[in-house]
Amino acid sequence: MRWNRETFLKELRGNATREVAQIGETLCEFTESQADTASWGRGKEHGTLTFKVRSDFGMISLFQISTRGLIKFPINSIKQKGIPRPVLQDYRLKLESNFLKDYDEENHPSDSFEDMSGLFNTSAQVSKFTQCIEGIAYRLRQ
């Protein structure tokens, strides 16, 4: 199945709380307006949406959300692309300060999906997260 905005949000609303569905909708709108590519998944059991940005290192995924109310920050995948260390550190530190969670190699050894309801407790956190992504995307596009 090829997912799109309508099918993605419908499935998300059926799988997640109202609050998580609203966060997902906000992140969909943000991705569609700010990403160089909004990549919709093709999974049969659940859908994904990935925020991708063009850079000198190719297309870089900055986050991915799923219809199960989960989000992934591909920090380890980004690291393997050869992105300058200061950009990667900035991304990691902003995530840590926003979510009060460690994303270093010891605490985040692999990229995995996390429950959005456990990360986003206020609309300010969603706003800070989107500002973080805008800043990192800007730096990668330079």
N, C-alpha and C positions, 0 to 999 in steps of 0.2 A: 504494500500500500504506500502511496505517496501522500504524505501529510501536507496540509496547508493550514492557514490561520483558522478557518472555520472548524475543520475537523479536530485540530489540535485543541482549541479552546473548549469545544464541546466535550471532548474526552477528559480534559483537565477538570472541568467543572463536575464531571461525574465521579472522578477519582479523589479529589482533594477537598479540603474545607473551603468555605467561601473566601476566607482571607487569603489562602494560598492561591486560589483561582484568580483573585484580584491581582496579586503579585505577579502571577504568570502572565496575565493580560498586560500589565504594565511593562513587563520585560519583553513581551512580544512586540508591543508598539515601539518600544525603545530600539529593539533589534531591527525592526523593519525600517525605522527612520535613520538610524545611526551606523549600522554595520555596512561594510562594503558588500557583504553577501550574507543574507539570512538563509541559512541552509536547513531545509525541512527534511527530517529523517524519512526512512522507508520501512521502518519496523512494522511487523504485523500485530504484535501484542501491545506496543506503546509507541507514542510519537516523541520526536525530539525536535528541538529548534536550537541551532548553533549560531552564535554571533561570531562572524569572521571578519578580519581586517587584512587588507593588503599591506605588505611590507617588503623591504629588501630581502627578507628571509622567506618569502612566499606568503601564502594565505595562513594566517594565524587565528586559531580559535581562542577566544577569550573566556567564553562560558557557554554552557549548554544546559537547557532545561528540558524536562520530560513531562509527559502527560500524567505521570504518577506523582507530581508535585515535588520533584527532585531537581537539584542543580549540581553541575560539575564545574570546577575551576581547574582547567588542564595545565596546572603549573609545571608539572614534570614534563609534559609533552612540549610545552613552550621552551623549557630549558634545553631540550634536545635540538631545537631549531637553531641554536647559536645566537639567540637574541642577547644584546649587551646586558651584562650583569646588573647595571644600575636600573634598567627598565624592569627587569624581572624582580629585583628587590623592591622597587617601588610598588609593583603590583601585589606582591606578597604582603608587604607591610600595610598597605591600604586594606587588603582583605582582613588581615589580622586585627587592625584597629576597628574596623567596622563590625566584625562578628565576634571579637574577643576570643579568638581561637588561633592556635598556632598552625601555620602552613609551611613549616620548615621540613627538611628532609626526614627528620626523625619522627615527627608527628603526622606527616603527610607523605608517606613513602610512595604512594601510587595515587593516580587520579581516580577518584570514585565519586559517585553521586551522593549528595547529602540532602536531607529533608529540608525543604525551604521553610517549613513551619518552625524549625529549630534555629534558623539563622535570622530570618527577617521578623522582628517583633514589633517594629514601628515603621511608619511610612518614611521617616527620616533615614532609616537604614537602607531602604530601597533607593532613595534619592542619592545617598552617599555612594552606594554601589554603582549606580549608573554614572555618576560623576567620575568615579574611579575608572570605569571602563572607557569613558570618553577621553580621559587624560592619557591612559595607556595606548588607546587607539591612535590618538594624535601623535604620540611619541614614535610609535611604530611606522606611521605613514611618512615621517620626515626623512 
